Amino acid sequence: MAIPSIANDNHQEVINLNFLERIQNGWNAFMSRAPTQVYDSSYGSYYRPDRIRYTRGNEKTIVTPIYNRIAMDVASINIRHCRLDENGRYMCDMKSGLNECLSLSANIDQTGRAFIQDAVASMLDEGCVALVPVDTSNNPINNNSYDIYSLRVGKIVEWKPTAVLVRVYNDRTGNKEDIWLPKSCVGIVENPLYAVINEHNSTMQRLIRKLSLLDMTDEQMASGKLDLIIQLPYVIKSEARREQAEQRRKEIEMQLAGSKYGIAYTDGTEKITQLNRSLENNLLKQVEYLTTMVFSQLGITQSILDGTADEQTQLNYNNKTIEPIVSAFTEEMRRKFLTKTARTQGQSIMAFRDPFKLVPVNDIAEIADKFTRNEILTSNEIRQIIGMKPSDDPKADQLVNSNISQSKQAEQQWMDNPDGQTEDEGQNGESEG
């Protein structure tokens, strides 16, 4: 007779406990705890309700890719809530809800980058946009000191001297709602290129109108109408002749509509004239001229849109178009979302561009050599830029020129004091303090 093993019993008990734990605490995304549970009973939509939708016919023209390109380029720049030293230089990122919104998640639907892209595209389309703090630690209307947990892009519907009516998406109800908010707690960013893009008779608006007229002309040309004039062999003055002519017109229409290849016959005495030939107009030339003017005033070229721009063209585009928009956003957020006390303590909103994004691979080696040789970047910082993991060598984190041999005494001083401050300098600094 076999004697049951204690180890086997313990193993069976562990399996039973794991099974019970899975039953009690397990969760499946499709089944959930209760299959009949409804998480959200608010309004639902087949399309994403908080997504930007262009107005005034901009979605039907070449304006849309221009707006989208500018918004993507602005969103590619890192905007951070950071701390500065006494000289106004960047020290570190702040661990705050605002920085979390700008760098990771702006709200339940958008990442920080998607939020900036949405805000820039809305600003270019409408001329002005509102950055609305939705979830905050304190009431921003009654308290100046608060932390921001979520941000939304809003459309300003009505203006008052000290408040604005903002139409913003409510992620709790699934609808866009109009709410009055004081200007002091809402970031209001106006398009720096308003005179070129959004002014009523600006170059961009004239281009949009001309494109609409060109589209209407093309639709009329491709509407399928024959535009025929039938000359009958008799004079149409009496009521009987007009009825006879109308009957003849209907007969030709029926022949064309009922024929497989659209063929009809007429009498030898009848004459047909076709009018649907294209008329000469200057619409296309005007559209080409206005497109060139818009590109020159915005600092955009066709090479920027298709990604073949050279370094000088890209630099001109960044300075004339991208930098004013980024500055408008950072200055407004710094003015509205940071109190005077926070700014006095060295907090700020800054934008950082990665200078190595546009550098070809062939030039990386030369740039890395110059930066490390002149003690601007360490080897590990260069490795991080090119996507390699940092080295474990302590020298890889030192700002030293590897082409010059370092004395053992200097290396030992660096290992003892990584900040580069000698013992005598530290004593002098302490005595001066």
N, C-alpha and C positions, 0 to 999 in steps of 0.2 A: 504494500500500500504506500502510495507516494505521500510524503509529508510536505504540505504547502510551505513555500519559502516566505520568510518575513519581507525580504527585499521585493518580491513580486507583489505582495500585498501593498507595500508602500507605493510602489510604482503605479498600481491600479488606483490608489487613492489620489495620487497627484493627477492622473488622467481625468478622474471624475471631478476633481476640483477645478481643473482647467476648463472642462466642458461646462460645468455650472457657471463659471465666471464668464465664459463666452456667451452663455444664454442670458445672464443677468446684465452684463455690461456691453455686449457686442452691439454694433450698429452697422447697418448697411445703407448706402446712399440711396438705393432704389426702394428698399422696403421700409426704412426708418423704424422707429420704435412701434408706432401705430400706423399701419398703411393708410388709414383714413385721416391722418393728421394733416391739417392745412396750415402751412407756415405763414402765408400772407394772403389775407382776404381782400387786399386793396385792388386798385385798378390794374389790369394787365393789358399788354400790348404786344402785337406780333413783331413790330419794329422797336428798336431800342429808343425809348422816349426821351432820354437825356442827350442824345447825339445832336451835334450841330447840324442845322439845315439852313443853307444859304437863302437869302431873300433877294427880292427885286430882280429875279431872273439871273442872278450870278451863277447859278448851277448849270446854266445852259450855254455858257460862253467859255472862252479861254481864260477868263479871270480866275476860275476855280483852281487850275493847276498852279497859277502864280501864287494865290493865297496859300495853297497847301504847301508849296515849296518853302515859302517864308516861314510858315508856322512850324514846319519840321525842322528848319535850320535853327530857329529860336529855341525850340524844345530840346535840341541837342546840346545846348549850353547848360551847364549845371548851375542852378540857383540854390544857394544854401543860406541857412540861418547860422551865422558863425560868430566867433569872438575875435576881437582885434586887440593888439597890444597898445601900449601908450603912444606908439608912433603911427597907429592906424594900419598896421600890417596884420595879415591873416595869421591866426594862431591855431584854431581848431574849430570843428563843427560843434554847435550847441546841441545838447540832447534835449530837444524840445518837441512838442507836438507840431509846431509850425515847420520845423526842419523835417519831421517825419512826413508831413504832407507834401513838401517840395521834393523830397528825395525818394520816397517809397510809395505811399498811398495817400492821395488827396481825399478820396472818399470811397464809398463801398463799390463804386463802379469804375473809377479811374485811378491810374497810377499818377505819380507826380509829373512824369513827362507827358502823359496824355492830357492832364489838366492844363499844363502850359500850352500845349498845342491847340487845345480847344479854346483857351482864352485868346490866343493870338489870332486864330482864324475868325472868331466872333468879333474881335476888335476890328480887323480889317474889313469885315463884311458890314458891320453896323456903325463903325466910326468910334464907338466908345463901349467899354465893357466893364462889368462890375465883378470884383472878386469878393464873394460873400462867405464869411466865416459862419458855418452852419452849426457845428458842435464846438462849444467852448467850455472852459472850466468855470468861468463866471459869466454873468450877464454883461456883455460888452456895452450895453446902453447905460447901465448904472455904475459900471466899474471899469476903470482904465487898465487895470492889471488882470490879464487873463491869458490863458494858453489856448491855442487853436488846435482842435482835433480833426476837423474836416473842412474842406473848402469846396465851393461850387462856383461855376461861372454863371453869372446872371445877366439878363438884358434889362437895361434901364428904360422903363416905360414912361415915367413922368418925373419931372425935376421940381424940387422945392428949394428955397434958399438954404435950408440946413438938412434936408432929407431927400431921399430918392425912393421911387416906387420901383422895385426890382422884381422881375419875373424870373424865378429860379426853380429848378427841379427839386421836388420833395421826394426823397427816396423812401419815405415811410408810407406815402399815399400813392406814389407812382404818377403824380400829376405835376404840372408846372403851376406854381401859385404866385400871386402878386402880393408882396409884403412891403410895408414902409420901414425903412431903416435909416438911421442918421448917417450922414456922410462921414462922420468921424470914425466909424467902425467898419466901413466898406471901402475896399480898394477900388477906386475909379480911375481907370487907365484910358486915356484918349489916344487915338492913333497919331503918332508923330508925323505920319504922311497923310494927314487928313485932307490937306489942300490938294493933294495929287489924286487921292483915291476916293474920298467920300464927299467932297464938296459937290454941290448940285451940278455945276457946269464944269467940273474938273475933267482932266484928260481921260481918266479911267471911266467916268460916267458917260462921257461922249462916246468912248469906244464901246461901252455896253449897249448904248442906244443904236449905234451903227450896226453892231452885230445882230441886234434884234431885227432891224430892218432887213438885213441881208438874209436872215433865216426866214422871215416872212416872204421875201421874194422867191427864195428857193422852194418853199412850200407851195406857193402858187404855181411855180413852174412844174413841179412834180405832182400836182394834184390829180392828174389823169384826165383833165378836160381837154377837148380838141379845139375849142374856140374857133368854130367854123362860121362863116357867113355864106348863106345860100342865096344866089341870085336867081329868082324865078323868071320865067319868060313872059310875065304879065305884070301890069301895074296894080299895086295893092293899095287901093283907096277905099273901096267899099267894104262893108262889113262881111259880105259873102267871100270876097277875095282874101280878107284877113283870116277868116276861118279856114279857107282852103289852104293858105300858106301854113297855118298852124298844124293842120292835119298832115301836110307834107313833111314838116319838121319832125313830127312825132314818128312818122313812118321811117325816116332815116335813122332816128335814134333807136327804134326797135330793131332795124336791120343791123346796126353796129353792135348793140347789146346782145342780140341773139346769135350773132355770127361767131364761130370759133376763132377766127383770125381777125375779126373786126373789119369785115369787108361789106360795103354797101354799094348799091347801083343807083344812078340818077338818070334823068332824061337828057337827051342830047342837047336840048335847049337850055338846061340849067347849068349854072356856073358856081363853083365852090371855091372860096378863098379861106386859107388857114391863117390864123392870127397868133398862134402860140409860139412864134419865134422869139428868141431872147432879145430883150431890149437893151441897148447900150446904156449903162449908167456908171457913175463914178463911185459906187458903194465899195467895191473891192479895193480900189486905190485908196479911198479914205480910211478903210479899215487897216490896210497895211501901214499907212502913214501914222495913224493914231497908235497902232501897236508899237511902232518904232519909238514914238514919243514916250509912251508909258514905260517901255524898257529903259530908255535913257534917264527918265526922271526917277525911276526906282533903283537904278544901278544894277539892273538885271539884263542879262544877255541870253540868247538861245543856248549858248554853251553851258551856262549855269543850270538851265533846266534839264539838259540832256547829260550833264556830268562831265563835259569835256573842257571846262574852263581852266585856263592856266593860272599860275600863282597870282599874278598881278590883277587879273580880272576877279578872282575870288576874294582877294584882299579888298578891292574897291567895293564889292558887293557887301562884304562883312562890315565895312566902315560906314557905308552910306545907308544901308537898309537894316541890317541885323542889329548893329550896336545901338541905334536910337530906340528901337523897340525893347531890347533887353534893359536898357537904362530906364525907360519909362516904367517897366514892371518893377524893377528892383527899388527904384526911388519911391514909388507909391507904396509898396509893401513896407519899406523901411519907415515911411512917414506915418502909416496907419496902423500897422501891426506891432510896432515896437514903441513902447512908451519913452518919454524923455529920460527917465531913470535908467531904462535898459540901454539906451544909446550912450548915456554917460558912463555906464559900466563896461562899455566896449562891445556891445552887441550890435550886429549889423546884418543886412541882407546883401550878399555879394554874388556875382556871376563869375564862373570860371570856365574858360574855354580850353579844351585839350589841344595844345599846339601840334601834337604829333599825329592827329587824325589825317591830315592831308600830306604827310611826308611820305614819299615813296620808300620802298624797302631798300633801294640802293643807297639812299642817303642816311639811313638810320645808323649805320656803322660810323660814318664820319661825324654825325651829330653826337653820338654817344661818346666818341673819343674826345671831342671838344668839351662836352659838359663835364665829364669826369676829370679831364686833365686840368680844367680851370676851377675844379672843386665847386661846381654848381649842383650836380646831382651825384649821389653815390651809385655804386654798381648795382645794388639791389633795387634802387629806384628805377634805373634803366631797365633792369630785367623785368620789373613789374609793367613798364610801359609796353614792352614787346611781348608780354603775355607769358613770361617764364616765372617759375616759382623762385623765391629769394634763396640766396646761397647761405649756407651755415657758417661760412668763413667770417669771423668778426671784422676783418678788413673790408668786407663788402658793404658795411654800414658806415665806413669812415669817409669823410670828405678830405681825401689825400690824393696827391698826384702819384699814380703808380709808376710813371715813367722816371721819377726821381727817387733814388734810394733814400729811405728814411733810416736815421740812426736808431739803434736799439733803445737808447734813452728816450727818444721822442715817441717811439712805439709804446714803451712802457708807461710814459706819462699819459698817452691816449687811453690805454687800457685802464689806468687808475682813474682818469678824469675824462670821460667821453665828451664832455662839453667843450673841451679844448682850452680850459682855463687852468693855468699852472698854479702851484701852491702859493707862490709869492703874489700872483695876481689876485688869488682868492683872499689872501690875508689883507692885501691893500684894499680890495673892494669892501671887505668887512669893516676895516677901520674907517674907510671913507663913509660908509653907511652909518 
